[in-house]
Amino acid sequence: MGEYFRTDTAQLEQFIKTLEGCIRDLNDARTALVHVRSDQIGTKRLDEACDSFQERWKYGSEQTKKMVDAISEGVKSNKKGYEEVEESLKTAFKQCSTGRGDAK
């Protein structure tokens, strides 16, 4: 059965880092112009549109962060589970190879 199902925990770790990087990039994009006030950009209508966009972008990026954080936590939990199973299997195989019930 092992030949049909394999989990690369290093790949899971890389996926977690990628997810975290996505969140950083979203926040960086949103905050890049925070120091520029809308009243410095142009007409009143443009200023209002920029303010509105900034608020929507902030809300959307916060919601996206919550979802990505949840996915990241799930992947971390799965990675930990796989690592625990691998360690248990290693211990069990060691016990079988030594012919003892205690691998310590």
ZAMARGU-4260 file (C-alpha; in steps of 0.2 Angstrom, whole numbers, plus 5000, padded with zeros to 4 digits):
<rodrens>
0) 5000/5000/5000 | 5014/5012/5004 | 5019/5013/4986 | 5002/5021/4981 | 5002/5034/4994
5) 5017/5045/4998 | 5017/5062/5007 | 5032/5073/5005 | 5032/5083/5021 | 5045/5095/5014
10) 5033/5100/5001 | 5020/5103/5014 | 5032/5115/5023 | 5035/5124/5006 | 5017/5125/5003
15) 5014/5133/5020 | 5028/5146/5016 | 5020/5150/5000 | 5003/5153/5008 | 5012/5164/5021
20) 5021/5173/5007 | 5004/5176/4998 | 4997/5185/5013 | 5013/5196/5015 | 5011/5201/4996
25) 4993/5205/4998 | 4996/5216/5013 | 5011/5224/5005 | 5001/5228/4989 | 4987/5236/5000
30) 4998/5246/5011 | 5010/5252/4998 | 5000/5269/4996 | 4994/5270/5013 | 5005/5285/5017
35) 4997/5294/5002 | 4981/5302/5006 | 4967/5302/4994 | 4965/5321/4994 | 4983/5321/4987
40) 4978/5311/4971 | 4966/5322/4961 | 4948/5327/4960 | 4936/5324/4973 | 4927/5310/4963
45) 4944/5301/4961 | 4948/5303/4979 | 4932/5296/4985 | 4934/5281/4972 | 4952/5278/4979
50) 4946/5278/4997 | 4932/5266/4993 | 4944/5255/4984 | 4956/5255/4999 | 4942/5250/5011
55) 4936/5236/4999 | 4954/5230/4996 | 4957/5230/5015 | 4941/5220/5019 | 4945/5208/5005
60) 4963/5205/5010 | 4958/5203/5028 | 4945/5189/5023 | 4958/5181/5011 | 4970/5181/5025
65) 4958/5172/5037 | 4955/5159/5024 | 4973/5156/5020 | 4977/5156/5038 | 4964/5142/5041
70) 4972/5132/5026 | 4989/5135/5032 | 4984/5128/5050 | 4976/5113/5042 | 4992/5109/5031
75) 5003/5112/5047 | 4992/5100/5056 | 4992/5087/5042 | 5011/5088/5041 | 5013/5085/5060
80) 5001/5070/5058 | 5011/5063/5044 | 5028/5065/5053 | 5020/5057/5069 | 5015/5042/5058
85) 5032/5041/5050 | 5040/5041/5067 | 5028/5028/5074 | 5031/5017/5059 | 5050/5019/5061
90) 5049/5013/5079 | 5038/4999/5075 | 5049/4993/5061 | 5064/4994/5073 | 5055/4984/5086
95) 5051/4971/5073 | 5069/4970/5066 | 5076/4968/5084 | 5063/4955/5089 | 5059/4965/5104
100) 5044/4973/5110 | 5054/4988/5116 | 5064/4998/5103 | 5073/5009/5116
</rodrens>
